[in-house]
Amino acid sequence: MTPGVAGERDPGLQPERTRLAWRRTTLASTVVAVLAGKAGVAGGASVGLLAAGVVCCAGWVGVLVVAHRRIRGLAGVGAGEPSRLAFRDAVAFVVCVLVTVGGGVGVVLR
């Protein structure tokens, strides 16, 4: 293996690790939504519980949408620098994660 030129980067490794991190995050969000749903089913039905479940699921769908958009953006990266995460997407992702967790906590605490 010949050493690369100083400042040259391997275009494949970092985007791949970033894609895997986004997939792990969506998996964790899915686990929160499923566990909240399980707790909701076991707890009986009420309007507050249903509202918290809907909020949790809406946040989960938002997490999936933003993460999928980012994963697709990283998959199209050629030999150049990967594009940066847009501020709008970062804020949307944080809000969706907080909504998912808040809805999940609302279901569990009912």
N, C-alpha and C positions, 0 to 999 in steps of 0.2 A: 504494500500500500504506500503510495506516495503522499507525502503531506501536502495539503492544499495551500493555496495562496492565502496570506494573512488577510483576514476580513471576509473570506469566502465562507458561506454558510451552507450546510446541508439542507436543501429545501424540503426533504421528506420527513425528517424526524420530528421537528417541533409541531408542524401542523397535525401530524398523526397523534402525538401525545395530547394535543389540544382537543382533537375530535374525540379521543377516548375519554377525556375529562368531561366533555359535554354529555357523552353517553352515560357516564356514571352519575352525573347530576340528574339526568332525566330518569334514570333508574331509581335513584333515591327519592325523587319527587313522586314517582309511581308507587313506591312502597308507602309513603305517607298517605297518599290518596286511598290506597287499598286498605291500609290499617284503619283509617278514619271511617271508611265504608263498613268495614267489619264491626267496628265499635258501634256505629250507628245502627246497624241491623240488630245487633245483640241488645241494644238499649231500648228498643221499641220506637214507635213513630211519634213525633211531635213536630209542630211547625218550626220551632227553633232549631231542632236537630236537622230537619230537612233543609232549612236555610243555610246552616253551617256546612252541610254536605254539598250543597250546590256551589257555595263560595269556594270550598276546597277543590271541587272538580273544575271550576272555572279557572282557578289559579293554576291547576295542573295542566290544563289544556294550553294556557298561556306559556307556561314553561316549555312544553313540548314544541310549540310553534316557534318561539325564539331560538331554542336550542337547535331545532331542525334547520332553521334558516342559517344559523351559524355553521353547522356541520356541512351543509351544502356549499356554503361560501368557502370553507376550508378545503373541500374536496376538489374544487375547481382551480386550486392554486397550481400554477405551473412552476417554472424554475425561479420565479421572482419571489419577492417578499409577500407573505400572506397579508391580506387586508386586515386593518384594525377593526375591532369591534366598535360599531357605531355607538355613540353616547345614548341615543334613543333606544337602541336595543338593550344596552346595559341597564338603563333605568327600568325599562319594561320587564326585564328578567328579574331584577331585584324585587319589583312590585309583585310580580307573579309568584315568586318564592314566598314572600311574606303573606300573600293572600292564601296560598296553599297551606302554609304552616298555621296561619290564624284560623282557617276553616277547620283544619284537622284538630287543633286544640279545642275549638268550639264544639266539635262533635264529641271529643273524648270527655270534656268537662260538662257538657249538656247541663 
